[in-house]
Amino acid sequence: MTARLVFDLDGTLVHSAPTLAAAANALLGELGRPPLPVETCIGFVGHGAPRLVERVLEHSGGVPDGGLAPRVARFRDIYEAEPVTGTTLYPHVAEILRGFEAGGHGLAICTQKPDAPALAILRALDLMPPITGFTGGDSLDVLKPDPRMLRHAADQLPEGPVVYVGDSETDAATAVAAGVPFILYTTGYRHGPVSGMPHDAAFDDFRDLPRLVSGILEGGAKP
């Protein structure tokens, strides 16, 4: 059986926190504030650019006069000018995705990241193809955990059961809302214990993912 495999991006396929932190710290530098460690910024990833900027500003002294919107716009300008440098694939991602493609599975992305930098990363890291479907933070008027994002990504692929692969509480909630199986990548940017997140399977090595997908499909994946 072949499936529609939908993946989160940040913390699932790519380690992008160093690049996001560099952009956030450039914004803080313009405001005369000291930089934040990458580890701190990881805790702010997963809810979209506006929430990331809001958390960074709150952590470093509060939202300045003038409000949040101009700071979000400036962060996006900084980040979108260089979204790739410092962002790397997790081990074995490329080979596993190409194996899924060879096996007839459809592959898509469902990410909170704005469309332009997300697509730039996917293309720079030679992931499009095998990935052909894409839903980003600008694609719809909603963000995860709204299930419409996941459905929009899956609907771009040939028919088949949907399996979602992600790394965070937001991803788990999205899968629950969409009524599809969820496979958790435990090495990503989750904020709490694995035991506290609903999931059908979990892994920390991408070489284990094909076996987990096959097990879910053989057990009767939800449509």
Beta strands, then each sheet from edge to edge (+ up, - down):
strand 1: 4-7
strand 2: 14-15
strand 3: 88-89
strand 4: 106-110
strand 5: 133-135
strand 6: 162-166
strand 7: 182-185
strand 8: 201-203
sheet 1: 5+ 4+ 1+ 6+ 7+ 8+
sheet 2: 2+ 3-
end
